[in-house]
């Protein structure tokens, strides 16, 4: 089912940290990849007021901002929340060429391993990948320049 049958694509809302360079790079890459879902990218910083979260998310439930900053979250059309590795797998199931990776998640014990790995990286994301000075706008952002670009333009 999908566009070929006259039905709209499912919509997934990807909630991410707009200060995190790893998160920004991941979102930029996801925007380039073909997906069977309509992926809507929303920075956690946009949800910090109650009015915004009601307007931006379907069937929005009360969101704990501290928990949102710990992991990426994905919300589907029905308001179901997928966090961390579960969210990554939920997105992978919609991206052409990556769906097969989500099958590994069903192997007994893999969801626990994936979640631990996700938490390990997430807890070190600022240390390893840095952060932006401020969050990007609703319409997107420019990723920080690479070291080579900064050196070229700084000369």
Z-matrix of the N, CA and C atoms (Angstrom, degrees):
N
C 1 1.444
C 2 1.506 1 109.15
N 3 1.290 2 116.98 1 154.22
C 4 1.445 3 121.65 2 -179.54
C 5 1.497 4 109.69 3 157.50
N 6 1.294 5 117.19 4 -149.30
C 7 1.444 6 121.76 5 -177.34
C 8 1.525 7 111.84 6 -61.91
N 9 1.315 8 117.17 7 -35.71
C 10 1.459 9 120.90 8 -177.77
C 11 1.528 10 111.09 9 -60.57
N 12 1.304 11 118.29 10 -28.43
C 13 1.455 12 122.63 11 -179.26
C 14 1.517 13 111.80 12 -99.59
N 15 1.313 14 117.68 13 12.28
C 16 1.452 15 121.68 14 177.65
C 17 1.525 16 114.33 15 81.32
N 18 1.311 17 118.23 16 4.82
C 19 1.453 18 121.49 17 179.28
C 20 1.524 19 109.68 18 -95.66
N 21 1.312 20 115.06 19 147.49
C 22 1.461 21 119.91 20 178.23
C 23 1.524 22 109.37 21 -72.67
N 24 1.322 23 115.31 22 153.09
C 25 1.462 24 120.83 23 174.81
C 26 1.520 25 109.26 24 -63.56
N 27 1.323 26 115.33 25 151.36
C 28 1.457 27 117.74 26 172.26
C 29 1.520 28 107.72 27 -67.46
N 30 1.308 29 116.61 28 152.66
C 31 1.457 30 121.31 29 -179.40
C 32 1.520 31 108.29 30 -112.88
N 33 1.319 32 115.60 31 129.34
C 34 1.465 33 121.73 32 175.49
C 35 1.525 34 107.86 33 -119.65
N 36 1.313 35 115.51 34 135.05
C 37 1.449 36 122.34 35 179.40
C 38 1.520 37 107.46 36 -104.69
N 39 1.323 38 116.55 37 117.05
C 40 1.456 39 122.48 38 -177.48
C 41 1.525 40 107.84 39 -100.65
N 42 1.332 41 116.18 40 114.12
C 43 1.458 42 122.29 41 -179.21
C 44 1.518 43 108.38 42 -98.06
N 45 1.322 44 116.42 43 121.46
C 46 1.461 45 120.13 44 -175.12
C 47 1.519 46 110.62 45 -138.63
N 48 1.314 47 115.45 46 162.85
C 49 1.460 48 123.24 47 -179.43
C 50 1.528 49 108.93 48 -82.14
N 51 1.319 50 116.13 49 112.05
C 52 1.462 51 121.96 50 -178.53
C 53 1.515 52 114.12 51 -72.82
N 54 1.326 53 118.23 52 -4.70
C 55 1.462 54 122.06 53 176.27
C 56 1.523 55 112.43 54 -97.05
N 57 1.307 56 117.05 55 -10.42
C 58 1.463 57 123.09 56 -173.20
C 59 1.531 58 110.78 57 -92.23
N 60 1.326 59 116.61 58 120.47
C 61 1.463 60 120.24 59 179.69
C 62 1.530 61 112.42 60 -63.02
N 63 1.329 62 117.48 61 -38.57
C 64 1.460 63 120.40 62 177.38
C 65 1.524 64 110.17 63 -62.61
N 66 1.315 65 116.45 64 -43.99
C 67 1.467 66 121.00 65 179.85
C 68 1.526 67 110.48 66 -63.49
N 69 1.327 68 117.36 67 -44.58
C 70 1.461 69 121.39 68 179.95
C 71 1.525 70 111.41 69 -62.33
N 72 1.327 71 116.77 70 -42.27
C 73 1.470 72 120.17 71 179.15
C 74 1.529 73 110.77 72 -66.83
N 75 1.330 74 116.93 73 -38.69
C 76 1.465 75 120.80 74 178.91
C 77 1.518 76 110.94 75 -64.85
N 78 1.322 77 117.17 76 -42.84
C 79 1.469 78 121.29 77 178.30
C 80 1.529 79 110.10 78 -64.25
N 81 1.320 80 116.88 79 -42.85
C 82 1.467 81 120.06 80 178.78
C 83 1.526 82 110.69 81 -59.31
N 84 1.318 83 117.64 82 -42.04
C 85 1.467 84 121.88 83 178.89
C 86 1.518 85 110.88 84 -67.08
N 87 1.333 86 117.26 85 -43.86
C 88 1.463 87 120.50 86 179.27
C 89 1.531 88 111.89 87 -60.86
N 90 1.316 89 116.90 88 -34.65
C 91 1.467 90 120.91 89 179.11
C 92 1.527 91 111.32 90 -64.79
N 93 1.319 92 116.90 91 -25.71
C 94 1.470 93 121.53 92 -179.84
C 95 1.525 94 112.55 93 -83.63
N 96 1.318 95 117.92 94 -23.51
C 97 1.460 96 121.89 95 -174.16
C 98 1.533 97 111.77 96 -86.29
N 99 1.336 98 117.20 97 143.42
C 100 1.468 99 119.67 98 177.83
C 101 1.524 100 110.77 99 -72.98
N 102 1.319 101 116.18 100 130.93
C 103 1.461 102 121.39 101 -178.97
C 104 1.522 103 109.91 102 -127.65
N 105 1.324 104 115.56 103 145.06
C 106 1.464 105 120.38 104 174.74
C 107 1.517 106 111.00 105 -76.37
N 108 1.320 107 117.29 106 -9.86
C 109 1.466 108 122.24 107 -179.90
C 110 1.524 109 109.50 108 -108.83
N 111 1.303 110 114.68 109 156.53
C 112 1.457 111 121.23 110 171.64
C 113 1.522 112 105.74 111 -87.47
N 114 1.332 113 116.55 112 100.92
C 115 1.462 114 121.56 113 -177.09
C 116 1.527 115 109.37 114 -86.47
N 117 1.317 116 115.35 115 121.35
C 118 1.462 117 122.44 116 177.42
C 119 1.520 118 107.29 117 -107.78
N 120 1.323 119 117.43 118 120.32
C 121 1.455 120 121.58 119 -176.60
C 122 1.521 121 109.64 120 -99.03
N 123 1.327 122 115.94 121 124.69
C 124 1.459 123 121.89 122 -176.31
C 125 1.522 124 108.69 123 -130.14
N 126 1.314 125 115.14 124 123.59
C 127 1.461 126 119.33 125 177.12
C 128 1.525 127 109.46 126 -73.89
N 129 1.300 128 115.76 127 140.93
C 130 1.460 129 121.00 128 178.88
C 131 1.525 130 110.00 129 -56.49
N 132 1.310 131 116.41 130 -35.33
C 133 1.456 132 120.90 131 -178.60
C 134 1.538 133 111.43 132 -59.80
N 135 1.316 134 117.80 133 -28.12
C 136 1.460 135 121.67 134 178.11
C 137 1.525 136 111.96 135 -71.22
N 138 1.306 137 117.14 136 -21.26
C 139 1.459 138 121.74 137 -175.64
C 140 1.523 139 113.08 138 -92.79
N 141 1.312 140 116.41 139 1.63
C 142 1.460 141 118.64 140 -173.21
C 143 1.522 142 113.57 141 -67.53
N 144 1.308 143 117.74 142 -15.06
C 145 1.463 144 118.98 143 172.03
C 146 1.524 145 108.07 144 -107.73
N 147 1.297 146 117.23 145 141.74
C 148 1.465 147 122.65 146 -176.31
C 149 1.521 148 111.20 147 -57.98
N 150 1.324 149 117.69 148 -39.24
C 151 1.461 150 121.09 149 -178.22
C 152 1.524 151 111.22 150 -60.71
N 153 1.335 152 117.59 151 -41.94
C 154 1.461 153 120.90 152 -179.51
C 155 1.514 154 111.92 153 -64.05
N 156 1.322 155 117.83 154 -44.23
C 157 1.459 156 119.72 155 -176.69
C 158 1.521 157 110.78 156 -65.16
N 159 1.315 158 118.19 157 -35.21
C 160 1.461 159 120.90 158 178.02
C 161 1.521 160 109.81 159 -66.29
N 162 1.309 161 118.00 160 -38.73
C 163 1.452 162 122.10 161 -178.16
C 164 1.526 163 112.53 162 -76.89
N 165 1.311 164 118.56 163 -31.04
C 166 1.453 165 122.03 164 -172.38
C 167 1.523 166 114.76 165 -91.59
N 168 1.324 167 118.05 166 -23.19
C 169 1.460 168 121.06 167 -174.30
C 170 1.530 169 111.19 168 -120.05
N 171 1.336 170 116.48 169 147.51
C 172 1.463 171 119.30 170 176.12
C 173 1.519 172 110.75 171 -76.44
N 174 1.296 173 116.41 172 144.09
C 175 1.473 174 121.11 173 175.86
C 176 1.525 175 111.55 174 40.52
N 177 1.287 176 114.37 175 46.35
C 178 1.459 177 120.30 176 -173.91
C 179 1.519 178 111.82 177 -59.19
N 180 1.306 179 114.30 178 128.82
C 181 1.455 180 120.21 179 173.49
C 182 1.519 181 106.58 180 -100.16
N 183 1.297 182 115.19 181 169.29
C 184 1.465 183 118.62 182 178.46
C 185 1.522 184 108.39 183 -63.45
N 186 1.315 185 115.31 184 124.78
C 187 1.461 186 120.81 185 -177.68
C 188 1.524 187 109.81 186 -104.75
N 189 1.321 188 116.37 187 133.82
C 190 1.452 189 122.43 188 176.62
C 191 1.523 190 107.71 189 -87.84
N 192 1.329 191 116.50 190 110.43
C 193 1.460 192 120.82 191 -174.86
C 194 1.530 193 111.94 192 -59.97
N 195 1.312 194 118.57 193 -38.20
C 196 1.472 195 120.87 194 -179.97
C 197 1.527 196 110.25 195 -61.74
N 198 1.312 197 117.42 196 -40.40
C 199 1.460 198 121.75 197 179.03
C 200 1.534 199 110.20 198 -68.53
N 201 1.330 200 116.65 199 -38.88
C 202 1.469 201 119.83 200 179.09
C 203 1.520 202 111.46 201 -61.56
N 204 1.327 203 117.91 202 -36.05
C 205 1.464 204 120.93 203 179.94
C 206 1.528 205 112.87 204 -72.41
N 207 1.321 206 117.80 205 -18.95
C 208 1.465 207 120.60 206 -179.84
C 209 1.518 208 112.53 207 -74.96
N 210 1.341 209 116.81 208 -34.28
C 211 1.462 210 121.71 209 -174.33
C 212 1.518 211 110.45 210 -145.61
N 213 1.319 212 115.73 211 155.73
C 214 1.449 213 120.73 212 169.10
C 215 1.532 214 107.27 213 -69.86
N 216 1.319 215 116.73 214 144.16
C 217 1.456 216 121.66 215 177.66
C 218 1.519 217 109.84 216 -125.93
N 219 1.316 218 115.82 217 148.72
C 220 1.458 219 122.58 218 175.57
C 221 1.521 220 106.80 219 -125.47
N 222 1.332 221 115.74 220 132.70
C 223 1.454 222 121.54 221 178.38
C 224 1.522 223 107.15 222 -117.82
N 225 1.350 224 116.95 223 130.82
C 226 1.465 225 119.24 224 178.20
C 227 1.529 226 110.24 225 -91.95
N 228 1.333 227 116.55 226 179.65
C 229 1.468 228 122.24 227 -177.89
C 230 1.523 229 113.36 228 -56.85
N 231 1.317 230 116.50 229 -30.92
C 232 1.463 231 120.82 230 -178.41
C 233 1.533 232 112.46 231 -85.65
N 234 1.318 233 117.52 232 -2.19
C 235 1.450 234 121.54 233 179.37
C 236 1.514 235 113.84 234 90.09
N 237 1.337 236 118.04 235 6.74
C 238 1.468 237 120.82 236 178.33
C 239 1.524 238 109.07 237 -72.41
N 240 1.324 239 115.49 238 135.61
C 241 1.461 240 122.29 239 -175.57
C 242 1.524 241 110.40 240 -103.91
N 243 1.332 242 116.01 241 132.06
C 244 1.465 243 123.39 242 175.44
C 245 1.529 244 105.92 243 -119.42
N 246 1.338 245 117.88 244 127.81
C 247 1.464 246 120.88 245 -175.36
C 248 1.521 247 111.57 246 -117.79
N 249 1.330 248 116.09 247 147.31
C 250 1.458 249 122.14 248 174.63
C 251 1.511 250 113.44 249 58.86
N 252 1.334 251 115.98 250 -128.12
C 253 1.466 252 121.31 251 -178.44
C 254 1.530 253 110.90 252 -60.67
N 255 1.338 254 117.50 253 -35.13
C 256 1.469 255 120.25 254 176.70
C 257 1.529 256 110.28 255 -59.77
N 258 1.320 257 116.92 256 -40.75
C 259 1.459 258 121.66 257 178.74
C 260 1.518 259 112.21 258 -65.73
N 261 1.326 260 115.80 259 -42.23
C 262 1.469 261 120.41 260 178.29
C 263 1.528 262 109.89 261 -60.67
N 264 1.313 263 116.08 262 -46.00
C 265 1.467 264 120.56 263 -179.79
C 266 1.522 265 110.35 264 -64.58
N 267 1.332 266 116.84 265 -39.24
C 268 1.476 267 119.98 266 179.22
C 269 1.522 268 110.40 267 -60.15
N 270 1.325 269 116.89 268 -40.16
C 271 1.464 270 120.88 269 177.95
C 272 1.528 271 110.38 270 -70.15
N 273 1.337 272 117.47 271 -44.96
C 274 1.467 273 121.09 272 -178.59
C 275 1.523 274 111.89 273 -57.25
N 276 1.325 275 117.29 274 -32.03
C 277 1.460 276 120.52 275 179.37
C 278 1.522 277 112.11 276 -63.75
N 279 1.325 278 117.73 277 -17.38
C 280 1.466 279 120.94 278 -177.82
C 281 1.525 280 113.49 279 -104.43
N 282 1.328 281 117.90 280 -12.82
C 283 1.465 282 121.49 281 -172.95
C 284 1.531 283 110.55 282 -93.30
N 285 1.313 284 114.94 283 124.19
C 286 1.457 285 121.17 284 -179.43
C 287 1.528 286 110.23 285 -58.96
N 288 1.328 287 115.83 286 130.92
C 289 1.452 288 121.41 287 179.22
C 290 1.517 289 114.47 288 90.54
N 291 1.341 290 117.70 289 -11.99
C 292 1.463 291 121.20 290 -178.45
C 293 1.521 292 112.67 291 -118.26
N 294 1.311 293 116.98 292 -5.27
C 295 1.469 294 120.17 293 -176.65
C 296 1.530 295 111.81 294 -57.95
N 297 1.335 296 116.63 295 -36.84
C 298 1.460 297 120.50 296 -178.59
C 299 1.524 298 111.86 297 -60.71
N 300 1.342 299 117.60 298 -29.69
C 301 1.466 300 120.59 299 178.87
C 302 1.529 301 112.01 300 -63.48
N 303 1.331 302 115.72 301 -32.37
C 304 1.464 303 118.65 302 -179.36
C 305 1.529 304 111.69 303 -66.93
N 306 1.328 305 117.39 304 -21.50
C 307 1.470 306 120.59 305 178.26
C 308 1.529 307 111.59 306 -64.59
N 309 1.327 308 117.77 307 -32.60
C 310 1.467 309 121.29 308 178.34
C 311 1.521 310 111.46 309 -61.20
N 312 1.302 311 116.41 310 -29.50
C 313 1.461 312 122.19 311 -177.73
C 314 1.528 313 111.61 312 -64.68
N 315 1.332 314 116.79 313 -22.63
C 316 1.466 315 121.28 314 -178.93
C 317 1.524 316 113.10 315 -84.31
N 318 1.318 317 116.81 316 -9.56
C 319 1.468 318 120.37 317 176.87
C 320 1.530 319 107.70 318 -67.09
N 321 1.338 320 117.46 319 132.39
C 322 1.471 321 119.37 320 -178.74
C 323 1.528 322 112.29 321 -51.88
N 324 1.330 323 115.35 322 129.36
C 325 1.456 324 122.15 323 178.65
C 326 1.528 325 114.42 324 90.20
N 327 1.322 326 117.81 325 -18.34
C 328 1.468 327 119.97 326 -176.53
C 329 1.528 328 112.97 327 -68.36
N 330 1.324 329 117.42 328 -33.94
C 331 1.473 330 118.55 329 -179.72
C 332 1.527 331 110.11 330 -63.88
N 333 1.341 332 116.82 331 -37.88
C 334 1.471 333 120.20 332 177.55
C 335 1.522 334 111.30 333 -66.83
N 336 1.328 335 116.92 334 -43.16
C 337 1.466 336 121.35 335 179.01
C 338 1.529 337 110.03 336 -64.20
N 339 1.326 338 116.48 337 -45.57
C 340 1.471 339 121.01 338 179.85
C 341 1.523 340 110.67 339 -61.78
N 342 1.322 341 117.07 340 -41.12
C 343 1.457 342 120.36 341 -179.99
C 344 1.525 343 110.99 342 -66.06
N 345 1.324 344 117.81 343 -41.73
C 346 1.471 345 120.45 344 177.82
C 347 1.526 346 111.37 345 -63.76
N 348 1.318 347 116.41 346 -43.63
C 349 1.465 348 120.55 347 177.78
C 350 1.527 349 110.59 348 -62.46
N 351 1.322 350 115.85 349 -43.87
C 352 1.462 351 120.17 350 178.88
C 353 1.537 352 109.87 351 -58.95
N 354 1.338 353 117.05 352 -49.42
C 355 1.467 354 121.01 353 -179.31
C 356 1.522 355 111.83 354 -61.97
N 357 1.338 356 116.62 355 -37.90
C 358 1.466 357 120.62 356 179.47
C 359 1.537 358 110.34 357 -60.57
N 360 1.318 359 116.26 358 -48.32
C 361 1.472 360 120.50 359 179.66
C 362 1.522 361 110.31 360 -69.19
N 363 1.327 362 117.80 361 -45.34
C 364 1.470 363 121.29 362 -178.46
C 365 1.520 364 112.15 363 -58.28
N 366 1.316 365 117.20 364 -39.21
C 367 1.463 366 120.91 365 179.97
C 368 1.520 367 112.60 366 -69.21
N 369 1.313 368 118.21 367 -17.21
C 370 1.465 369 122.46 368 -177.93
C 371 1.528 370 112.34 369 -115.88
N 372 1.316 371 117.86 370 9.41
C 373 1.473 372 121.21 371 -172.40
C 374 1.518 373 113.85 372 -61.13
N 375 1.318 374 118.75 373 -38.38
C 376 1.465 375 120.16 374 178.73
C 377 1.527 376 110.74 375 -72.05
N 378 1.321 377 116.54 376 -39.50
C 379 1.460 378 121.70 377 -179.80
C 380 1.532 379 110.71 378 -64.85
N 381 1.329 380 116.73 379 -44.45
C 382 1.462 381 121.64 380 -176.12
C 383 1.521 382 113.78 381 -82.62
N 384 1.319 383 117.63 382 -37.54
C 385 1.472 384 120.89 383 -172.20
C 386 1.520 385 113.59 384 -115.78
N 387 1.317 386 117.34 385 -9.53
C 388 1.458 387 121.21 386 179.22
C 389 1.521 388 112.10 387 80.60
N 390 1.338 389 114.39 388 -178.93
C 391 1.453 390 120.34 389 179.56
C 392 1.520 391 108.94 390 -140.03
N 393 1.317 392 114.83 391 159.57
C 394 1.456 393 119.85 392 176.54
C 395 1.516 394 108.06 393 -81.49
N 396 1.310 395 115.86 394 162.27
C 397 1.461 396 119.18 395 179.05
C 398 1.520 397 110.95 396 -74.42
N 399 1.313 398 116.30 397 -30.80
C 400 1.463 399 120.09 398 176.81
C 401 1.512 400 109.36 399 -149.80
N 402 1.297 401 115.79 400 160.18
C 403 1.460 402 121.58 401 -178.34
C 404 1.524 403 109.90 402 -68.58
N 405 1.309 404 116.00 403 155.05
C 406 1.454 405 121.51 404 179.26
C 407 1.518 406 110.45 405 -79.76
N 408 1.319 407 115.90 406 168.88
C 409 1.457 408 120.00 407 177.67
C 410 1.518 409 110.40 408 -75.62
N 411 1.304 410 116.18 409 171.43
C 412 1.460 411 122.14 410 179.53
C 413 1.523 412 110.69 411 -60.75
N 414 1.308 413 118.10 412 -33.44
C 415 1.459 414 122.52 413 -175.08
C 416 1.516 415 114.26 414 -84.98
N 417 1.267 416 118.02 415 3.36
C 418 1.464 417 120.20 416 178.31
C 419 1.512 418 110.69 417 123.77
N 420 1.326 419 115.31 418 -174.06
C 421 1.448 420 118.65 419 -177.84
C 422 1.521 421 109.85 420 -156.92
N 423 1.309 422 114.29 421 167.73
C 424 1.450 423 121.14 422 171.90
C 425 1.511 424 107.33 423 -95.26
N 426 1.308 425 116.09 424 129.11
C 427 1.458 426 119.37 425 177.68
C 428 1.519 427 109.24 426 -71.50
N 429 1.302 428 117.13 427 149.49
C 430 1.465 429 119.48 428 177.82
C 431 1.522 430 110.32 429 -56.80
N 432 1.326 431 115.88 430 145.39
C 433 1.455 432 120.37 431 -179.31
C 434 1.521 433 110.93 432 -67.99
N 435 1.322 434 115.02 433 149.51
C 436 1.456 435 119.42 434 176.20
C 437 1.519 436 109.08 435 -70.36
N 438 1.309 437 116.79 436 165.03
C 439 1.460 438 121.52 437 179.88
C 440 1.534 439 110.49 438 -58.86
N 441 1.336 440 116.80 439 -39.59
C 442 1.467 441 120.25 440 -179.74
C 443 1.527 442 111.27 441 -64.36
N 444 1.330 443 117.88 442 -42.09
C 445 1.471 444 121.43 443 179.62
C 446 1.524 445 110.55 444 -65.42
N 447 1.354 446 116.66 445 -39.94
C 448 1.464 447 119.24 446 179.65
C 449 1.527 448 109.85 447 -64.95
N 450 1.341 449 117.38 448 -40.27
C 451 1.459 450 120.66 449 -179.35
C 452 1.518 451 111.39 450 -68.02
N 453 1.325 452 118.20 451 -38.55
C 454 1.460 453 122.48 452 179.99
C 455 1.515 454 110.28 453 -65.01
N 456 1.336 455 116.87 454 -45.33
C 457 1.462 456 120.56 455 -176.45
C 458 1.520 457 112.26 456 -79.30
N 459 1.304 458 116.59 457 -20.02
C 460 1.463 459 119.68 458 -178.73
C 461 1.510 460 113.80 459 -82.19
N 462 1.344 461 117.06 460 -8.93
C 463 1.478 462 119.75 461 -176.78
C 464 1.505 463 111.58 462 -88.24
